[in-house]
Amino acid sequence: MATKEAVAQLAALPERVAVVEIKVEAINEKLADIKSDVKEMHDCLDNTRDLLADKLKEMSEASDNQH
């Protein structure tokens, strides 16, 4: 009986491997999307930092000129 069970499990193995491969591919695609989103967010934060630094410098210079 154990041999029949083992044969049945081996017969199902390629299908199970295929399912796992599809899931891994989906995870890889989602990971690539997340990496892209993180890069976009990082670029946006860098831009915001630069704009804020420029504005603070401008405001500081304006304040110095008033005094």
N, C-alpha and C positions, 0 to 999 in steps of 0.2 A: 504494500500500500504506500509506503513512503516513497518508493520509486515513481509511482504514478503522480504523486503529489509534486515531487521534484520536477518531473517532466512538464507538468502543467505550469509550474512556476517559471521554468526556463522558457516555455512557449510564450508566456506573457511578458517576458523581460524586454524584448525589443520595443514593444508598444510602450512600456513604462519608461524606457530610456528616451523614446521619442517625445513623450509628454514632458519629461524633465528638460530636454533640450529646448523645447518651445518655451517653457517657463524661463529658462536661463536667458534666451534671446530677448524675451519681453523685459526682463529685469535689466539687461544691458541697454536696451533702448531707453528705458525710463531713467537709467543712470546717466546716459548721454544727455537727455533732456534736462535733468537736474543740474548737471555740470554747466550746460549752456545757460540756464537760468541764473546760476550762481555767478557766472562770468558777467552776465548782463547787470546783475545787481551790484557787483563789485565795481564795474565801470561807472555805473550811476552814482555810487557812493563817492568814488574818486572825483567825478565831475562836481558833485555837490560840495565836497571838501574844498576843491579849488575855487569854486565860486564864492563860498563863504569866506575863505582866506582873502580873496581879492576885495570883497565887500568890507570886511573888517579893516583891512589896510586902508581902503578909501575913506572909511568913517574915521579912522584914527588920524589920518592926514588932515581931514576936514576939521576935526576937533583941534588939532595942533595949530592949524591956520587961524582959528577963531580966537585962540588965547594968545 
